[in-house]
Amino acid sequence: MTAILVVLPEQLERWLPYQVSRVIGWAVACGVWVVTVEQQWKTRYGPLVRFAVQFILWVSAALFALWLDEQLRVRLVW
């Protein structure tokens, strides 16, 4: 997730505004999550557990992606 949230907006920034490319990154990351993980989790966990764990994972991935993006941008300026 984090790789998609960091790499995809950087690549799309050439053609699109950065905010739009972030939205596209989120859409792609959500699609990959649903295809690869969601079906398996539905059979193992209830909806409340899934929501809580996914919420923590997504927020963590987003915060880490934002931090990583900031670090990369600062280093590219130098």
Distance bins in CASP14 RR format, pairs under 12 A and 6 or more apart:
PFRMAT RR
TARGET T0000
AUTHOR 0000-0000-0000
RMODE 2
METHOD distances of the structure
MODEL  1
1 7 0 0 0 0 0 1 0 0 0 0 0
1 8 0 0 0 0 0 1 0 0 0 0 0
1 25 0 0 0 0 1 0 0 0 0 0 0
1 26 0 0 0 0 1 0 0 0 0 0 0
1 28 0 0 0 0 1 0 0 0 0 0 0
1 29 1 0 1 0 0 0 0 0 0 0 0
1 30 0 0 0 0 1 0 0 0 0 0 0
1 31 0 0 0 0 0 1 0 0 0 0 0
1 32 1 0 0 1 0 0 0 0 0 0 0
1 33 1 0 0 1 0 0 0 0 0 0 0
1 34 0 0 0 0 0 1 0 0 0 0 0
1 36 0 0 0 0 0 1 0 0 0 0 0
1 37 0 0 0 0 1 0 0 0 0 0 0
1 54 0 0 0 0 0 1 0 0 0 0 0
1 57 1 0 0 1 0 0 0 0 0 0 0
1 58 1 0 0 1 0 0 0 0 0 0 0
1 59 0 0 0 0 0 1 0 0 0 0 0
1 60 0 0 0 0 1 0 0 0 0 0 0
1 61 1 0 1 0 0 0 0 0 0 0 0
1 62 0 0 0 0 1 0 0 0 0 0 0
1 63 0 0 0 0 0 1 0 0 0 0 0
1 64 0 0 0 0 1 0 0 0 0 0 0
1 65 1 0 0 1 0 0 0 0 0 0 0
2 8 0 0 0 0 0 1 0 0 0 0 0
2 9 0 0 0 0 0 1 0 0 0 0 0
2 25 0 0 0 0 0 1 0 0 0 0 0
2 26 0 0 0 0 0 1 0 0 0 0 0
2 29 0 0 0 0 1 0 0 0 0 0 0
2 32 0 0 0 0 0 1 0 0 0 0 0
2 33 0 0 0 0 0 1 0 0 0 0 0
2 57 0 0 0 0 0 1 0 0 0 0 0
2 58 0 0 0 0 0 1 0 0 0 0 0
2 59 0 0 0 0 0 1 0 0 0 0 0
2 60 0 0 0 0 1 0 0 0 0 0 0
2 61 1 0 1 0 0 0 0 0 0 0 0
2 62 0 0 0 0 1 0 0 0 0 0 0
2 63 0 0 0 0 1 0 0 0 0 0 0
2 64 1 0 1 0 0 0 0 0 0 0 0
2 65 1 0 1 0 0 0 0 0 0 0 0
2 66 0 0 0 0 1 0 0 0 0 0 0
2 67 0 0 0 0 1 0 0 0 0 0 0
2 68 1 0 0 1 0 0 0 0 0 0 0
2 69 0 0 0 0 0 1 0 0 0 0 0
3 9 0 0 0 0 0 1 0 0 0 0 0
3 10 0 0 0 0 0 1 0 0 0 0 0
3 11 0 0 0 0 0 1 0 0 0 0 0
3 25 0 0 0 0 0 1 0 0 0 0 0
3 28 0 0 0 0 0 1 0 0 0 0 0
3 29 0 0 0 0 1 0 0 0 0 0 0
3 32 0 0 0 0 0 1 0 0 0 0 0
3 61 0 0 0 0 1 0 0 0 0 0 0
3 64 0 0 0 0 0 1 0 0 0 0 0
3 65 0 0 0 0 1 0 0 0 0 0 0
3 68 0 0 0 0 1 0 0 0 0 0 0
3 69 0 0 0 0 0 1 0 0 0 0 0
4 10 0 0 0 0 0 1 0 0 0 0 0
4 11 0 0 0 0 0 1 0 0 0 0 0
4 12 0 0 0 0 0 1 0 0 0 0 0
4 21 0 0 0 0 0 1 0 0 0 0 0
4 22 0 0 0 0 0 1 0 0 0 0 0
4 24 0 0 0 0 1 0 0 0 0 0 0
4 25 1 0 1 0 0 0 0 0 0 0 0
4 26 0 0 0 0 1 0 0 0 0 0 0
4 27 0 0 0 0 1 0 0 0 0 0 0
4 28 1 0 1 0 0 0 0 0 0 0 0
4 29 1 0 1 0 0 0 0 0 0 0 0
4 30 0 0 0 0 1 0 0 0 0 0 0
4 31 0 0 0 0 1 0 0 0 0 0 0
4 32 1 0 0 1 0 0 0 0 0 0 0
4 33 0 0 0 0 1 0 0 0 0 0 0
4 36 0 0 0 0 0 1 0 0 0 0 0
4 58 0 0 0 0 0 1 0 0 0 0 0
4 61 0 0 0 0 1 0 0 0 0 0 0
4 62 0 0 0 0 0 1 0 0 0 0 0
4 65 0 0 0 0 1 0 0 0 0 0 0
5 12 0 0 0 0 0 1 0 0 0 0 0
5 21 0 0 0 0 0 1 0 0 0 0 0
5 22 1 0 0 1 0 0 0 0 0 0 0
5 23 0 0 0 0 0 1 0 0 0 0 0
5 24 0 0 0 0 0 1 0 0 0 0 0
5 25 1 0 0 1 0 0 0 0 0 0 0
5 26 1 0 0 1 0 0 0 0 0 0 0
5 27 0 0 0 0 0 1 0 0 0 0 0
5 28 0 0 0 0 1 0 0 0 0 0 0
5 29 1 0 1 0 0 0 0 0 0 0 0
5 30 0 0 0 0 0 1 0 0 0 0 0
5 32 0 0 0 0 0 1 0 0 0 0 0
5 33 0 0 0 0 0 1 0 0 0 0 0
5 57 0 0 0 0 0 1 0 0 0 0 0
5 58 0 0 0 0 1 0 0 0 0 0 0
5 59 0 0 0 0 0 1 0 0 0 0 0
5 60 0 0 0 0 0 1 0 0 0 0 0
5 61 1 0 0 1 0 0 0 0 0 0 0
5 62 1 0 0 1 0 0 0 0 0 0 0
5 63 0 0 0 0 0 1 0 0 0 0 0
5 64 0 0 0 0 1 0 0 0 0 0 0
5 65 1 1 0 0 0 0 0 0 0 0 0
5 66 0 0 0 0 1 0 0 0 0 0 0
5 67 0 0 0 0 0 1 0 0 0 0 0
5 68 0 0 0 0 1 0 0 0 0 0 0
5 69 0 0 0 0 1 0 0 0 0 0 0
6 12 0 0 0 0 0 1 0 0 0 0 0
6 13 0 0 0 0 0 1 0 0 0 0 0
6 21 0 0 0 0 0 1 0 0 0 0 0
6 22 0 0 0 0 0 1 0 0 0 0 0
6 25 0 0 0 0 1 0 0 0 0 0 0
6 26 0 0 0 0 0 1 0 0 0 0 0
6 29 0 0 0 0 0 1 0 0 0 0 0
6 61 0 0 0 0 1 0 0 0 0 0 0
6 62 0 0 0 0 0 1 0 0 0 0 0
6 63 0 0 0 0 0 1 0 0 0 0 0
6 64 0 0 0 0 1 0 0 0 0 0 0
6 65 1 0 1 0 0 0 0 0 0 0 0
6 66 0 0 0 0 1 0 0 0 0 0 0
6 67 0 0 0 0 1 0 0 0 0 0 0
6 68 1 0 1 0 0 0 0 0 0 0 0
6 69 1 0 1 0 0 0 0 0 0 0 0
6 70 0 0 0 0 0 1 0 0 0 0 0
6 71 0 0 0 0 0 1 0 0 0 0 0
6 72 1 0 0 1 0 0 0 0 0 0 0
6 73 0 0 0 0 0 1 0 0 0 0 0
7 13 0 0 0 0 0 1 0 0 0 0 0
7 21 0 0 0 0 0 1 0 0 0 0 0
7 22 0 0 0 0 0 1 0 0 0 0 0
7 24 0 0 0 0 0 1 0 0 0 0 0
7 25 0 0 0 0 1 0 0 0 0 0 0
7 28 0 0 0 0 0 1 0 0 0 0 0
7 29 0 0 0 0 0 1 0 0 0 0 0
7 65 0 0 0 0 1 0 0 0 0 0 0
7 68 0 0 0 0 0 1 0 0 0 0 0
7 69 0 0 0 0 1 0 0 0 0 0 0
7 72 0 0 0 0 0 1 0 0 0 0 0
8 14 0 0 0 0 0 1 0 0 0 0 0
8 16 0 0 0 0 0 1 0 0 0 0 0
8 18 0 0 0 0 0 1 0 0 0 0 0
8 20 0 0 0 0 0 1 0 0 0 0 0
8 21 1 0 0 1 0 0 0 0 0 0 0
8 22 0 0 0 0 1 0 0 0 0 0 0
8 23 0 0 0 0 0 1 0 0 0 0 0
8 24 1 0 0 1 0 0 0 0 0 0 0
8 25 1 0 1 0 0 0 0 0 0 0 0
8 26 0 0 0 0 1 0 0 0 0 0 0
8 27 0 0 0 0 1 0 0 0 0 0 0
8 28 1 0 1 0 0 0 0 0 0 0 0
8 29 1 0 0 1 0 0 0 0 0 0 0
8 32 0 0 0 0 0 1 0 0 0 0 0
8 65 0 0 0 0 0 1 0 0 0 0 0
8 69 0 0 0 0 0 1 0 0 0 0 0
9 15 0 0 0 0 0 1 0 0 0 0 0
9 16 0 0 0 0 1 0 0 0 0 0 0
9 17 0 0 0 0 0 1 0 0 0 0 0
9 18 1 0 0 1 0 0 0 0 0 0 0
9 19 0 0 0 0 1 0 0 0 0 0 0
9 20 0 0 0 0 1 0 0 0 0 0 0
9 21 1 0 1 0 0 0 0 0 0 0 0
9 22 1 0 1 0 0 0 0 0 0 0 0
9 23 0 0 0 0 1 0 0 0 0 0 0
9 24 1 0 0 1 0 0 0 0 0 0 0
9 25 1 0 1 0 0 0 0 0 0 0 0
9 26 0 0 0 0 1 0 0 0 0 0 0
9 27 0 0 0 0 0 1 0 0 0 0 0
9 28 0 0 0 0 1 0 0 0 0 0 0
9 29 0 0 0 0 0 1 0 0 0 0 0
9 62 0 0 0 0 0 1 0 0 0 0 0
9 65 0 0 0 0 1 0 0 0 0 0 0
9 66 0 0 0 0 0 1 0 0 0 0 0
9 68 0 0 0 0 0 1 0 0 0 0 0
9 69 1 0 0 1 0 0 0 0 0 0 0
9 72 0 0 0 0 0 1 0 0 0 0 0
9 73 0 0 0 0 0 1 0 0 0 0 0
10 16 0 0 0 0 0 1 0 0 0 0 0
10 18 0 0 0 0 1 0 0 0 0 0 0
10 21 1 0 0 1 0 0 0 0 0 0 0
10 22 0 0 0 0 0 1 0 0 0 0 0
10 24 0 0 0 0 0 1 0 0 0 0 0
10 25 0 0 0 0 0 1 0 0 0 0 0
10 65 0 0 0 0 0 1 0 0 0 0 0
10 68 0 0 0 0 0 1 0 0 0 0 0
10 69 1 0 0 1 0 0 0 0 0 0 0
10 72 1 0 0 1 0 0 0 0 0 0 0
10 73 0 0 0 0 1 0 0 0 0 0 0
10 76 0 0 0 0 0 1 0 0 0 0 0
11 18 0 0 0 0 0 1 0 0 0 0 0
11 21 1 0 0 1 0 0 0 0 0 0 0
11 22 0 0 0 0 0 1 0 0 0 0 0
11 24 0 0 0 0 0 1 0 0 0 0 0
11 25 0 0 0 0 1 0 0 0 0 0 0
11 28 0 0 0 0 0 1 0 0 0 0 0
12 18 0 0 0 0 1 0 0 0 0 0 0
12 19 0 0 0 0 0 1 0 0 0 0 0
12 20 1 0 0 1 0 0 0 0 0 0 0
12 21 1 1 0 0 0 0 0 0 0 0 0
12 22 0 0 0 0 1 0 0 0 0 0 0
12 23 0 0 0 0 1 0 0 0 0 0 0
12 24 1 0 0 1 0 0 0 0 0 0 0
12 25 1 0 0 1 0 0 0 0 0 0 0
12 26 0 0 0 0 0 1 0 0 0 0 0
12 27 0 0 0 0 0 1 0 0 0 0 0
12 28 0 0 0 0 1 0 0 0 0 0 0
13 19 0 0 0 0 0 1 0 0 0 0 0
13 20 0 0 0 0 1 0 0 0 0 0 0
13 21 1 0 1 0 0 0 0 0 0 0 0
13 22 0 0 0 0 1 0 0 0 0 0 0
13 24 0 0 0 0 0 1 0 0 0 0 0
13 25 0 0 0 0 0 1 0 0 0 0 0
13 69 0 0 0 0 0 1 0 0 0 0 0
13 72 0 0 0 0 0 1 0 0 0 0 0
13 73 0 0 0 0 0 1 0 0 0 0 0
13 76 0 0 0 0 0 1 0 0 0 0 0
14 21 0 0 0 0 1 0 0 0 0 0 0
15 21 0 0 0 0 1 0 0 0 0 0 0
15 24 0 0 0 0 0 1 0 0 0 0 0
16 22 0 0 0 0 1 0 0 0 0 0 0
16 23 0 0 0 0 1 0 0 0 0 0 0
16 24 1 0 0 1 0 0 0 0 0 0 0
16 25 0 0 0 0 0 1 0 0 0 0 0
17 23 0 0 0 0 1 0 0 0 0 0 0
17 24 0 0 0 0 0 1 0 0 0 0 0
18 24 0 0 0 0 0 1 0 0 0 0 0
18 25 0 0 0 0 0 1 0 0 0 0 0
18 69 0 0 0 0 1 0 0 0 0 0 0
18 73 0 0 0 0 0 1 0 0 0 0 0
19 25 0 0 0 0 0 1 0 0 0 0 0
19 26 0 0 0 0 0 1 0 0 0 0 0
20 26 0 0 0 0 0 1 0 0 0 0 0
20 27 0 0 0 0 0 1 0 0 0 0 0
21 27 0 0 0 0 0 1 0 0 0 0 0
21 28 0 0 0 0 0 1 0 0 0 0 0
21 69 0 0 0 0 0 1 0 0 0 0 0
22 28 0 0 0 0 0 1 0 0 0 0 0
22 29 0 0 0 0 0 1 0 0 0 0 0
22 62 0 0 0 0 1 0 0 0 0 0 0
22 65 0 0 0 0 1 0 0 0 0 0 0
22 66 0 0 0 0 1 0 0 0 0 0 0
22 69 0 0 0 0 1 0 0 0 0 0 0
23 29 0 0 0 0 0 1 0 0 0 0 0
23 30 0 0 0 0 0 1 0 0 0 0 0
24 30 0 0 0 0 0 1 0 0 0 0 0
24 31 0 0 0 0 0 1 0 0 0 0 0
25 31 0 0 0 0 1 0 0 0 0 0 0
25 32 0 0 0 0 1 0 0 0 0 0 0
25 33 0 0 0 0 0 1 0 0 0 0 0
25 61 0 0 0 0 0 1 0 0 0 0 0
25 62 0 0 0 0 0 1 0 0 0 0 0
25 65 0 0 0 0 1 0 0 0 0 0 0
25 69 0 0 0 0 0 1 0 0 0 0 0
26 32 0 0 0 0 0 1 0 0 0 0 0
26 33 0 0 0 0 0 1 0 0 0 0 0
26 58 0 0 0 0 1 0 0 0 0 0 0
26 61 0 0 0 0 0 1 0 0 0 0 0
26 62 0 0 0 0 1 0 0 0 0 0 0
26 65 0 0 0 0 1 0 0 0 0 0 0
26 66 0 0 0 0 0 1 0 0 0 0 0
27 33 0 0 0 0 0 1 0 0 0 0 0
27 34 0 0 0 0 0 1 0 0 0 0 0
28 34 0 0 0 0 0 1 0 0 0 0 0
28 35 0 0 0 0 0 1 0 0 0 0 0
29 35 0 0 0 0 0 1 0 0 0 0 0
29 36 0 0 0 0 0 1 0 0 0 0 0
29 37 0 0 0 0 0 1 0 0 0 0 0
29 54 0 0 0 0 0 1 0 0 0 0 0
29 57 0 0 0 0 0 1 0 0 0 0 0
29 58 0 0 0 0 1 0 0 0 0 0 0
29 61 1 0 0 1 0 0 0 0 0 0 0
29 62 0 0 0 0 1 0 0 0 0 0 0
29 65 0 0 0 0 1 0 0 0 0 0 0
30 36 0 0 0 0 0 1 0 0 0 0 0
30 37 0 0 0 0 0 1 0 0 0 0 0
30 38 0 0 0 0 1 0 0 0 0 0 0
30 54 0 0 0 0 0 1 0 0 0 0 0
30 58 0 0 0 0 1 0 0 0 0 0 0
30 61 0 0 0 0 0 1 0 0 0 0 0
30 62 0 0 0 0 0 1 0 0 0 0 0
31 37 0 0 0 0 1 0 0 0 0 0 0
31 38 0 0 0 0 1 0 0 0 0 0 0
32 38 0 0 0 0 0 1 0 0 0 0 0
32 61 0 0 0 0 0 1 0 0 0 0 0
33 39 0 0 0 0 0 1 0 0 0 0 0
33 40 0 0 0 0 0 1 0 0 0 0 0
33 41 0 0 0 0 1 0 0 0 0 0 0
33 50 0 0 0 0 0 1 0 0 0 0 0
33 54 0 0 0 0 1 0 0 0 0 0 0
33 57 0 0 0 0 1 0 0 0 0 0 0
33 58 0 0 0 0 1 0 0 0 0 0 0
33 61 0 0 0 0 1 0 0 0 0 0 0
34 40 0 0 0 0 0 1 0 0 0 0 0
34 41 0 0 0 0 0 1 0 0 0 0 0
34 42 0 0 0 0 0 1 0 0 0 0 0
34 50 0 0 0 0 0 1 0 0 0 0 0
34 54 0 0 0 0 0 1 0 0 0 0 0
37 43 0 0 0 0 0 1 0 0 0 0 0
37 44 0 0 0 0 0 1 0 0 0 0 0
37 45 0 0 0 0 0 1 0 0 0 0 0
37 50 0 0 0 0 1 0 0 0 0 0 0
37 53 0 0 0 0 0 1 0 0 0 0 0
37 54 0 0 0 0 1 0 0 0 0 0 0
37 57 0 0 0 0 1 0 0 0 0 0 0
37 58 0 0 0 0 0 1 0 0 0 0 0
38 44 0 0 0 0 0 1 0 0 0 0 0
38 45 0 0 0 0 0 1 0 0 0 0 0
38 47 0 0 0 0 0 1 0 0 0 0 0
38 50 0 0 0 0 1 0 0 0 0 0 0
38 51 0 0 0 0 0 1 0 0 0 0 0
38 53 0 0 0 0 0 1 0 0 0 0 0
38 54 0 0 0 0 1 0 0 0 0 0 0
38 57 0 0 0 0 0 1 0 0 0 0 0
39 45 0 0 0 0 0 1 0 0 0 0 0
39 50 0 0 0 0 0 1 0 0 0 0 0
40 50 0 0 0 0 0 1 0 0 0 0 0
41 47 0 0 0 0 1 0 0 0 0 0 0
41 49 0 0 0 0 1 0 0 0 0 0 0
41 50 1 0 1 0 0 0 0 0 0 0 0
41 51 0 0 0 0 0 1 0 0 0 0 0
41 52 0 0 0 0 0 1 0 0 0 0 0
41 53 0 0 0 0 1 0 0 0 0 0 0
41 54 1 0 0 1 0 0 0 0 0 0 0
41 57 0 0 0 0 0 1 0 0 0 0 0
42 49 0 0 0 0 0 1 0 0 0 0 0
42 50 1 0 0 1 0 0 0 0 0 0 0
42 51 0 0 0 0 0 1 0 0 0 0 0
42 54 0 0 0 0 0 1 0 0 0 0 0
43 50 0 0 0 0 0 1 0 0 0 0 0
44 50 0 0 0 0 1 0 0 0 0 0 0
44 53 0 0 0 0 0 1 0 0 0 0 0
45 51 0 0 0 0 1 0 0 0 0 0 0
45 52 0 0 0 0 1 0 0 0 0 0 0
45 53 1 0 0 1 0 0 0 0 0 0 0
45 54 0 0 0 0 1 0 0 0 0 0 0
46 52 0 0 0 0 1 0 0 0 0 0 0
46 53 0 0 0 0 0 1 0 0 0 0 0
46 54 0 0 0 0 0 1 0 0 0 0 0
47 53 0 0 0 0 0 1 0 0 0 0 0
47 54 0 0 0 0 0 1 0 0 0 0 0
48 54 0 0 0 0 0 1 0 0 0 0 0
48 55 0 0 0 0 0 1 0 0 0 0 0
49 55 0 0 0 0 0 1 0 0 0 0 0
49 56 0 0 0 0 0 1 0 0 0 0 0
50 56 0 0 0 0 0 1 0 0 0 0 0
50 57 0 0 0 0 0 1 0 0 0 0 0
50 58 0 0 0 0 0 1 0 0 0 0 0
51 57 0 0 0 0 0 1 0 0 0 0 0
51 58 0 0 0 0 0 1 0 0 0 0 0
52 58 0 0 0 0 0 1 0 0 0 0 0
52 59 0 0 0 0 0 1 0 0 0 0 0
53 59 0 0 0 0 0 1 0 0 0 0 0
53 60 0 0 0 0 0 1 0 0 0 0 0
54 60 0 0 0 0 0 1 0 0 0 0 0
54 61 0 0 0 0 0 1 0 0 0 0 0
55 61 0 0 0 0 0 1 0 0 0 0 0
55 62 0 0 0 0 0 1 0 0 0 0 0
56 62 0 0 0 0 0 1 0 0 0 0 0
56 63 0 0 0 0 0 1 0 0 0 0 0
57 63 0 0 0 0 0 1 0 0 0 0 0
57 64 0 0 0 0 0 1 0 0 0 0 0
58 64 0 0 0 0 0 1 0 0 0 0 0
58 65 0 0 0 0 0 1 0 0 0 0 0
59 65 0 0 0 0 0 1 0 0 0 0 0
59 66 0 0 0 0 0 1 0 0 0 0 0
60 66 0 0 0 0 0 1 0 0 0 0 0
60 67 0 0 0 0 0 1 0 0 0 0 0
61 67 0 0 0 0 0 1 0 0 0 0 0
61 68 0 0 0 0 0 1 0 0 0 0 0
62 68 0 0 0 0 0 1 0 0 0 0 0
62 69 0 0 0 0 0 1 0 0 0 0 0
63 69 0 0 0 0 0 1 0 0 0 0 0
63 70 0 0 0 0 0 1 0 0 0 0 0
64 70 0 0 0 0 0 1 0 0 0 0 0
64 71 0 0 0 0 0 1 0 0 0 0 0
65 71 0 0 0 0 0 1 0 0 0 0 0
65 72 0 0 0 0 0 1 0 0 0 0 0
66 72 0 0 0 0 0 1 0 0 0 0 0
66 73 0 0 0 0 0 1 0 0 0 0 0
67 73 0 0 0 0 0 1 0 0 0 0 0
67 74 0 0 0 0 0 1 0 0 0 0 0
68 74 0 0 0 0 0 1 0 0 0 0 0
68 75 0 0 0 0 0 1 0 0 0 0 0
69 75 0 0 0 0 0 1 0 0 0 0 0
69 76 0 0 0 0 0 1 0 0 0 0 0
70 76 0 0 0 0 0 1 0 0 0 0 0
70 77 0 0 0 0 0 1 0 0 0 0 0
71 77 0 0 0 0 0 1 0 0 0 0 0
71 78 0 0 0 0 0 1 0 0 0 0 0
72 78 0 0 0 0 0 1 0 0 0 0 0
END
